[in-house]
């Protein structure tokens, strides 16, 4: 949970079906300028969960990543599924201004079984981004009303069958709170792809006029700063902030405290998990590096990016925001030092408070027990005597970047 503020003959019509005020329905969208959806094409899928008083922030932050997907992979189609929490007319007036093209409004709930059936139609999935509230044990929240069918997670019957639909090199990111404790590691095994999740609460960051991203709640950014009208640094072309160009999601650099209880450990970044059936975990690292290219960075990463530029974006992704200048500087220093000295440890782990959790590629050393009521999750995690999780994650990204660079160089030389 965030605690703050293409069936061969079936093509989804781009015409907007008119329904009355809808509290329990879902919308299918793509990007403006896109053609009709073809389930046989390589596809990047987004699932937007219910907002629970967060307005359109899930749509806005998802659009930022979708814009980068379009810039980097224009041949891929992008499709969003999300609940229609307000009227159809409201979404018809708001979403196109953000860059969405409405394809379909369906007057039924976006239940987990419904979503799985819709996702299963796509036979070449490159990425799956779940942008939603989330529970460590129960999974991503699709609809606000109670009941197990509102949750999309590893316990859903048949969810493992989606494995056949992922292309080589595919990955998934669960952007909601606490999605890395149970869900991401379990789904990585079921789907046999890398899956990233958070090990803390997650929150929205906005671009401010100093060119940096800060969590957008009062007190979490310098009071003297204002917000720009445009983002001319994260994309290949300038994007208006009013067109969903200036907001991203990022994990909080402290353990979760919220609806599901008070947790004792965490991580301030989305952690990747991978348990490949053939044991080749090194396949993960280039995928990790590639995923960062699609993040809303302070500077867009391109095929010609230098290693230093990649490191700058990576450190910003892993470390606390500039609001916590001392902790951010310490984090940058530790990460850089680890490149040449693998013996160092990092007790802070990039957190501004609380303990960092020990994680491997297969999962984390933590047990989370929850039932269906709120504020009842109990977490146990042993003290990490040699905390290096963030350091190892950093090196995995760099190893992945080096592998991508070598592959690109080899491809270029072979064509000359």
N, C-alpha and C positions, 0 to 999 in steps of 0.2 A: 504494500500500500504506500502511496505517496502521502506523506503527512502534511504537505502544504500544497498555502494558497493555491482455360479457357475449357467428352461428349462433342463429338465432331461437329454436329449441326447446331450446337447451342452457342449463340453469341448473345451477350447481354446487351439489350437495347440501351442506347444512349438517351432515349426519351425519358423524361421525368414523369413517373407515375404519380398521380395525385392522390394522397390520402388525407384524412382529417388529422387533427392534432394527435401525434403518436408518442406515447410514453414507453411502449414496448414494441420496437421494430428495429430494423437495422438498414444501414445504407452501404452501398457498394460504390466506390469512387476510384478514379485513376487520376493522372495528371492532365492538366489542360493541354490540348493539342494532340493527345493520344487517340489512336483509332480504337475500334471495338476490341474487346478482350478475346484472345485466342488461348484456350487452355493448353494448347500443345506447344506454345512458345516459352522460351526461358523467361521466368517471372520472378519478380521480387515482391514478396507479400508483406503487408502490414496488417496487424490486428489492433484496433483502437478500443480500449475498454471504456466502461462508464466513467464519467468525470467526477461525480460526487462533489459538486461545488467548485471544481477546478476550471470551469468554463470550457473554452476550446483549446486549452493548453496541450492536451495530448495530440490533437490534430496538428497544432502549430509545430510542436517539437518533432513529430513524425515527418512533417513536410520538409523540414530542414535536411534530414537524412535522405529523404526521397529525391530532393533536388540534387544532392551529390551523386546519388545512384544514376540519375539521368545524365549528369555531366560526364561521369566516368564510363557508363555502360548504356549509351543511347539505344542500343539494339534490344535491350531488355524491356519488357513491359512491367509496369508497377501497378499493383492493385491493393486497395484498402478495404477492409471490412470493419464496420463500427456501429454501435447501437445508435438509433435515432432517439435521442433523449428529449429533443425539442420538436417543434413542428417541421414538416417537410418544407414549408415555405421559408422557415428560418434558415435551414441549411442551404436552400436554393439561393438565398440572398447573401449568405456569408462564405460558404466554402469556395465558390468560384473565385472570389476575391483573394483567397489564399493560394490559388493555383490548382485547386481540385476540379475535376470534371465528374459530375454526378451521373452514374450509370443506372442505378437501380435503387428504389426504396421498397423494402419488403415488410409488410405489416405483420411480422412475427418476431418473437424474441430471438436474440442472438445467443442461443444456448450452445453449450460446448459440443453437443452432438451435431447441431446444425452447422457450426463453424467447421468441425472436422470434415463433414461431408462436402462443404464448399471448398475447403483447402485441398481435399483429395482429388478434385477435378483437375488441378494443375499438375501436369506430369513432369515439368522441368523446373523445379523450384531452386533458385539460386540463393535466396536469403529469405528468412522469416523473422520479422521484427514484431514483438509483442509489446505494445506501448500501453500500459495499464496500471491500475492498482494491482497489488499482488500479496499473497500470503505465503510464507515460507513452506508450509505444509500442504496447503490446498491449491495453490497455483494462481494464475492470472484471473482477475475479475473481469467478466464480460458484461454482465448486467448487474444492476444494483440490488435487485430483490434477492431474498434469501433462497437457499437451496443449492444442492451440489451441482446442478446443471449450469450454474452461472460461472463455474470455475473451469479453466482450461489448464490442465497439468498432466503430470506423468501417470496419475491414477485413472485417467479417462480410458475406458475400454476401447481398444482398437487404435489408440493413438500411435502405437509403435508401427502400424502399417504404413504410416506416412513416410517411413524410411525409404520406400521404393521410389518416392517422388522427388527426392533430393538429387540434384546433379553433383558430380564430383567437384569438390571444392566448396560446396555449400556450407552455410553456417546459419545459426539462429542467435538472436539476442533477446532476452527477456529484460525489458527496461524497468520493470516495477520493483518495489521494495522487497528485499530478502529473497529474491528469486534464485540466488546462487547457493543457498544452503542445502536445498533438497531437489528442487525442480530441474535446474540446469544440469547438474551431474547425472540425474536419472534419465533425462531426455537425451543427453549426449550418448548414453549407452543404448537407449531404445532406437534412436535414429542413426547412430553410427556417424555422427557429424559433430563438429565443435559447437558447443552451446555456451553462451556467456550469460551471466546473471549477476545481480548485485548481492552484497553481503552487508547491507545497511539500508537505511531509508534512501530514497532517491528524490531529487528535487529539480526544479526548473532553473536553469541558468539563462541569463540574458546578456547580450552584448551591451557594454557601456561605452561612453565616448572616450575612454582612455584606450580602447581597442582590446580590452580584456573581458572575459566572461565571469560573472559573479552570480551566486544564487540570488534570486530576485526578491526575497523577502527583506523587509526593512531591517536594518542592523547587520545584514550579511553582505552589504556592499558599502563603499565609502559614501557617506551622505552627500558630499559635495559633487558627486558625479551625476551626470544626466544620461539619458538614453538617446542614441542616434536615430535618425529617420531611415538610414540605409545601412546595410551590411555590405561593404565593398572590400572585405578581406577574407571571407570564408568560402566564397564561390568563384567560379571563373568569370561571372558577370555580376554586377551590382544587383542586390535584391532589396526591396523595401522591407522594413521591419513589419509594416502593416500587412505584408503579403507572406507572413510566416517565415521571415528570413533571419531572425535574430534570437531565436530561443532553442536551447538544447537541453537534454536531460543528463544529469550527472549524479553519481552516487555521493551521498554525504560522507565526509571524512570522520565519522564517529559511529558508534554502535546505534542500532535502531531503538527508538523509544516511541511508542504510539499505540494504536488500536490493539495490536497483538501482544503487547507487553513491553518489557524493558530487557533488551538483550545485552549480554556482557562483552561480546566481541564483534568485530566487523572488518570491513575493508572499504576504502574510499574510491573504488573503481569497479567497473564491470569485469569480473574474473571469468576467463575462458576455462571450460572443462572439455575433456576429450578422452574417451576410452575406446580406441579403434579396435575393431574385431581382429585385425591382422597384427596389432601391436605396434604399428608404425606411428608413434606419437609425433615424430619430427614433421610429419605432413601438416600438423597443426600450425606451425610457426608462420609460414607464408600466408596462411588464411588469417591469422591474427593481424599480421601487418597490413594485409589488404583491407581488413575491416576498418582500420584507422583512417584510411583514405576517404571513407564515407562519413566520417564524423565531422561535425561542424567545428573545424579547427580555427585557430586565429589566422591561419593562412592555408589556402587549399593545397592539398598534396596532389601532385601530378606524377606522371611517369618519369619526369626528369628531376624529381625532387632529390636533393642531396641527403646524405646520411645525417648531417647536422640539422637540417630542416625537419627531417623525420623525427629526430630525437627531441627537438623543441616541442613538436605537437604531442609526442608520446609522453613527455614529462608533464605537460599541461593536463593530459588525459588522466594520468595516474595520481598526480599530486593535488593537494588542497588549492583552492582558489587564491588569487592575489590578496584577498582580504586577510588571510593568515600568512603574512609576508615571511615571518621567521620560520614557520613550519614548512612553507612552500620552498624556501631557500634550502632548508635542511634536506628536504625530500630530493630536490634537484641534485644536491651535493652527494647524497648517498647513492643515488642511481648512477651518477657519472662515475663515482669511485668503484662501483661494483663491476664496471666494464673491464677493469684491470686487476681488481683484487676480489676474487670470489670467496675470500675468507671472512669478509666483513658481515656483520649482522645489522639489523635495523629495528631496534625495539619499538620505535614509534610507528613504523610501518606506513608512514604517510597519513596517519590519523592525527587529528587535533586533540583528541581525548579518547580514552578507552583503549582496550587491548586489540591488536590486530590478530585475526584468526589464522592458524596455520592451514594452508591448502596445498594440495598437489593437483596434478592434472585430472585425476580421477574423482576428487572431492576434497572436502575439508574435515578437519578433526573437530567435529562438533555434532552434538545431538540436539535436535529440536523436536519437542513433543507439543502438539496442539490438539484441541478438539474443535467442535463447530461454534463454540461461543468465543466472544472477544476477550481480549486482555488475559488470555490464559496460556499462552505459549511459554514453555519452560526450556531454557537453553543450558546445556553443559558443554564446556570446552576446556581442555587441559591448558595449562600455562605453556606457552611456546618458548622453550629455552633458547633456541637459536632462530629468531624470527627473520625469515628471508623471503616470504611469499611475494611481496611487491618487487623485490630485487630480481627474483627468478622470472617473474612475469615480464618485467622490463627487458631482460635478456632474451626471452623467447620472442618478443616483438622485434628486437634488433636482429636476431638470427633469421627471423622471417623476412625482414627487409633485405638483408644481405642475400638471401636465397632468391628473392624476387629480382634484385638487381643483377645477380649472376645469370638468371634465366633470361632476363631481357637482353643482356649483353650477348648471350649465346644466340638468341633468336635474331638479333641485329646482324651479327657477324655471318650467320648462315645465309642471310639474304643478300649479302654484299659480294 
